[in-house]
Amino acid sequence: MAPTAPTRALDHGDTGPAAHALAQDRGADCAQCLRPSFTARLSQDLDRGAAVNLIAVAGQGATRLLADLQWLAATGQARGPRLVANLKRYRASLAGLTQDLWRQSGLAGTAPASFGDLCDRLEREAVSGVLLLDHFDALLANPDLDPGYDDGFLDALNALRNRGLGLVCVSARRIEHRPLLLSGRVRTTSTLDLIREDLPALMHAEVRLEITRHAPPLDAAGQAQLAQAVLRDGQPVRFLELALKRIGDGVDADLPLPQRLDRWQRELRRERRTLTPRALLRLRDMTITSWRSAGLDRLPWQGIADSIKAVLRPGGGNKG
């Protein structure tokens, strides 16, 4: 589903009433949201129990979108609680994920014994609600996954829509047809029944409104320069957050703004090209999964990969 378009095209310098109308064209007051129109429409779908695979690569603002969806619930503009979790943090602990979501729910009584029990309790006691699972990719092609992430976990997620509960699973690529490691074995495809949603590109008016909300020490021309630089960047939200913080902190204040923005963008580009320990471990995970998919569980790759992992731990390669 594509987001509803505004009633007229916005001029690149427009931050007045027409731009603010983006926040209200779907009924909800999304004036504080980064993508007002898309957020309002998705919020309505989730209140009706939609299950969504949100496709968003790094730096596009998916985590901010989840925070905005949660803000709508906190301000009484959603039917029930919206519970957010970063699955990178909980890929090795389904129990930890369950307890975090339970804590956010604010419900009373004994904590649920399982993820399925949590979903039961939300249906009975919260009336409605939404699970917002960021970095769902952490459960894909991951040989170190908690064995609790099994078929029952997928079944519980699929059952949410029948319970009137919404679901968002954020991933860099479509979850469907991607291998899942569950309980030490490989499923060739995901059985999750999700509607695909691509996170839309930021519009100029949305970037200008976000800059205005943060009120950086820039004149109108400087804010326009910042907005243009953000829209040119491959990871616009990541760059916008960094630029706003550095401008506020006075970093490189002796340089003209265009030079500062160019320097910071080049710094981020170098960072993105760097092969980090995390990227190497991700390569390890994908390789193990591919070999297991081919039925090659007993090859010595596991030992090699564990050795690489040990070296990449802090201090692991420093033996004099």
C-alpha positions in Angstrom: 0.0 0.0 0.0 1.3 3.4 -0.9 1.0 6.3 1.4 -1.7 8.9 0.7 -0.3 11.8 -1.3 -0.8 15.4 -0.2 -3.5 17.3 -2.0 -1.0 19.4 -3.9 2.7 19.2 -4.6 4.8 21.1 -2.0 7.4 23.6 -3.0 10.8 22.7 -1.7 10.9 25.8 0.5 7.3 25.3 1.9 7.2 24.9 5.7 3.9 26.7 6.2 0.3 25.5 6.4 0.5 23.2 3.4 3.4 21.4 4.9 1.7 21.2 8.3 -1.3 19.7 6.6 0.8 16.6 6.0 0.5 15.9 9.7 -3.3 16.0 9.7 -4.5 14.6 6.4 -5.3 11.3 7.9 -7.0 12.5 11.1 -4.3 11.8 13.7 -2.2 14.7 15.1 1.2 13.6 13.8 2.7 17.1 13.9 5.7 15.7 15.8 6.2 12.7 13.5 9.0 12.6 11.0 6.8 11.1 8.2 3.4 12.5 9.3 1.1 11.2 6.5 2.7 7.8 6.3 2.7 7.4 10.1 -0.9 8.4 10.5 -2.1 6.0 7.8 0.0 3.1 9.1 -1.2 3.8 12.7 -4.8 3.4 11.5 -4.0 0.1 9.8 -2.3 -1.2 12.9 -5.3 -0.3 15.0 -7.3 -2.6 12.7 -4.9 -5.5 13.4 -2.6 -5.2 10.3 0.6 -7.3 10.3 3.3 -5.5 8.4 6.8 -6.2 7.2 8.3 -2.7 7.0 11.2 -2.6 4.6 13.9 0.0 5.5 17.6 0.0 5.1 19.9 1.5 7.7 19.7 5.3 8.2 16.3 5.8 6.7 14.4 6.4 10.0 12.6 3.1 10.7 13.5 3.3 14.4 12.2 6.9 14.5 8.9 5.7 12.8 8.4 3.1 15.6 9.0 5.8 18.2 6.4 8.0 16.5 3.9 5.1 16.4 4.5 4.6 20.1 4.1 8.3 20.8 0.7 8.3 19.2 -0.4 5.6 21.7 1.1 7.5 24.6 -0.9 10.6 23.6 -4.2 8.6 23.4 -4.3 8.5 19.6 -4.2 4.8 19.3 -6.5 2.0 20.5 -4.1 0.3 22.8 -0.4 0.1 24.0 2.4 -0.1 21.4 5.3 -2.1 22.6 8.7 -1.7 20.9 11.7 -4.0 21.0 15.1 -4.2 19.2 15.6 -7.8 18.3 19.3 -7.4 18.0 19.3 -7.1 21.8 17.1 -10.1 22.3 18.1 -12.6 19.6 19.8 -14.7 22.3 16.9 -14.4 24.8 13.3 -14.8 23.9 12.5 -14.6 27.7 14.2 -11.2 27.8 12.1 -10.0 24.9 8.9 -11.3 26.5 9.7 -9.6 29.8 10.6 -6.3 28.1 7.3 -6.2 26.2 5.4 -7.1 29.3 7.0 -4.3 31.3 6.0 -1.8 28.6 2.4 -3.0 28.6 1.9 -1.7 32.1 -0.5 -4.6 32.9 -0.8 -5.9 36.4 -0.4 -9.4 37.7 2.1 -12.2 37.3 4.5 -11.9 34.4 3.7 -14.2 31.4 5.5 -17.5 31.3 6.1 -17.4 27.5 5.8 -15.3 24.5 2.5 -17.0 23.6 1.2 -16.3 27.1 2.1 -12.6 26.6 0.0 -12.4 23.5 -2.9 -14.1 25.3 -2.7 -11.6 28.1 -2.5 -8.6 25.8 -5.6 -9.9 24.0 -7.6 -10.4 27.2 -6.4 -7.4 29.3 -5.2 -4.7 26.9 -8.1 -5.0 24.5 -5.9 -3.9 21.6 -2.3 -3.2 21.0 0.7 -3.4 18.6 4.0 -5.2 18.7 6.8 -3.1 17.0 9.8 -5.4 16.4 12.8 -3.5 15.1 15.7 -5.2 13.4 13.8 -8.4 12.7 16.8 -9.4 10.5 18.5 -10.4 13.7 16.4 -13.6 13.7 17.3 -14.4 10.1 20.4 -16.5 9.3 21.5 -16.4 12.9 23.1 -19.6 14.3 23.3 -18.2 17.8 19.5 -17.7 18.1 17.7 -18.6 21.3 16.1 -22.0 20.6 12.8 -20.5 21.9 12.4 -18.8 18.5 10.7 -21.8 17.0 7.6 -22.6 15.0 5.5 -21.7 18.1 7.0 -18.2 18.0 6.1 -17.7 14.4 2.6 -19.1 15.0 2.1 -16.6 17.9 3.1 -13.7 15.6 0.7 -15.0 12.8 -2.1 -15.3 15.3 -1.9 -11.6 16.4 -4.2 -10.4 13.6 -6.9 -12.9 14.7 -6.6 -11.4 18.2 -7.1 -7.9 17.0 -3.4 -7.0 17.7 -1.2 -5.3 15.2 2.4 -6.2 14.3 5.3 -4.5 12.6 8.5 -6.4 11.7 11.2 -4.1 10.4 13.9 -5.6 8.1 16.3 -4.3 5.5 14.9 -6.8 2.9 11.7 -8.6 2.6 11.3 -11.4 5.2 9.4 -13.7 2.8 11.6 -16.3 1.1 14.6 -15.6 3.4 16.1 -18.4 5.4 15.3 -18.7 9.1 17.4 -20.6 11.6 15.0 -22.0 14.2 16.0 -24.4 16.9 19.2 -25.2 15.1 17.6 -26.1 11.8 17.0 -24.1 8.7 13.6 -23.2 7.3 13.9 -22.3 3.7 11.1 -19.8 3.8 9.3 -17.8 6.5 5.7 -18.7 7.2 5.0 -15.2 8.5 1.9 -13.7 6.9 2.9 -10.1 6.5 1.9 -7.2 4.3 4.9 -5.6 2.7 5.4 -1.9 3.3 8.4 0.1 1.9 9.4 3.0 4.1 8.8 6.0 1.8 11.6 8.4 1.0 11.6 11.6 3.0 10.1 14.6 1.4 11.7 18.0 1.5 8.9 19.5 3.6 9.3 16.7 6.2 13.0 17.4 6.5 12.4 21.1 6.9 9.8 20.6 9.6 12.1 18.3 11.5 14.9 20.9 11.3 12.5 23.5 12.6 11.4 21.4 15.5 15.1 21.1 16.7 15.6 24.9 16.2 19.4 24.7 15.3 21.3 28.0 15.4 21.0 28.5 11.7 19.3 31.2 9.6 16.7 30.3 6.9 19.4 29.9 4.3 21.5 27.6 6.6 18.4 25.4 7.3 17.8 25.1 3.6 21.4 24.1 3.0 21.1 21.5 5.7 17.9 20.1 4.3 19.4 19.8 0.8 22.4 17.9 2.2 20.2 15.5 4.1 18.2 14.6 1.0 21.4 14.0 -0.9 22.7 11.6 1.7 22.3 7.8 1.3 21.3 7.6 5.0 19.3 10.8 5.4 18.0 10.3 8.9 21.3 9.1 10.3 23.0 12.2 8.8 20.3 14.6 9.9 20.6 13.4 13.5 24.4 13.7 13.5 24.3 17.1 11.8 21.8 18.6 14.2 23.8 17.3 17.2 27.1 18.6 15.9 25.6 22.0 14.9 24.1 22.3 18.4 27.4 21.3 20.0 29.4 23.8 17.9 31.5 21.2 16.2 33.7 22.7 13.4 32.0 26.0 14.1 35.0 27.8 12.5 34.1 26.4 9.1 31.3 27.7 6.8 28.3 25.5 7.0 28.7 23.8 3.5 32.2 22.8 4.5 31.0 21.3 7.8 28.2 19.4 6.1 30.6 18.0 3.4 33.2 17.0 6.1 30.6 15.1 8.1 29.1 13.4 5.1 32.6 12.2 4.0 33.2 10.9 7.5 29.9 8.9 7.4 30.7 7.5 4.0 34.1 6.3 5.2 32.4 4.7 8.3 29.9 2.9 6.0 32.7 1.4 3.9 34.6 0.1 6.9 34.4 -3.7 7.5 33.6 -3.7 11.2 33.7 -6.7 13.5 29.9 -6.8 13.5 29.9 -7.0 9.7 32.3 -9.9 9.9 30.2 -11.7 12.4 27.2 -11.2 10.2 29.1 -12.8 7.3 29.9 -15.7 9.6 26.2 -16.1 10.4 25.1 -16.0 6.8 27.8 -18.5 5.8 26.9 -21.0 8.5 23.2 -20.8 7.6 24.0 -21.3 3.9 26.0 -24.4 4.7 23.4 -25.8 7.0 20.7 -25.2 4.3 22.8 -27.5 2.1 22.9 -30.2 4.8 26.5 -29.6 5.6 26.2 -29.3 9.4 29.3 -31.3 10.2 31.9 -29.4 8.2 34.6 -27.7 10.3 33.3 -24.2 9.4 31.8 -23.9 12.9 35.1 -24.2 14.6 36.7 -21.8 12.2 33.9 -19.3 12.7 34.1 -19.6 16.5 37.8 -18.9 16.3 37.1 -15.7 14.2 34.5 -14.7 16.7 37.0 -15.2 19.6 39.6 -13.0 17.9 37.0 -10.3 17.2 36.0 -10.0 20.9 37.5 -7.0 22.7 41.1 -7.9 23.5 40.6 -11.3 21.8 43.4 -10.7 19.3 45.9 -9.1 21.8 48.0 -11.9 23.0 51.4 -10.1 22.9 
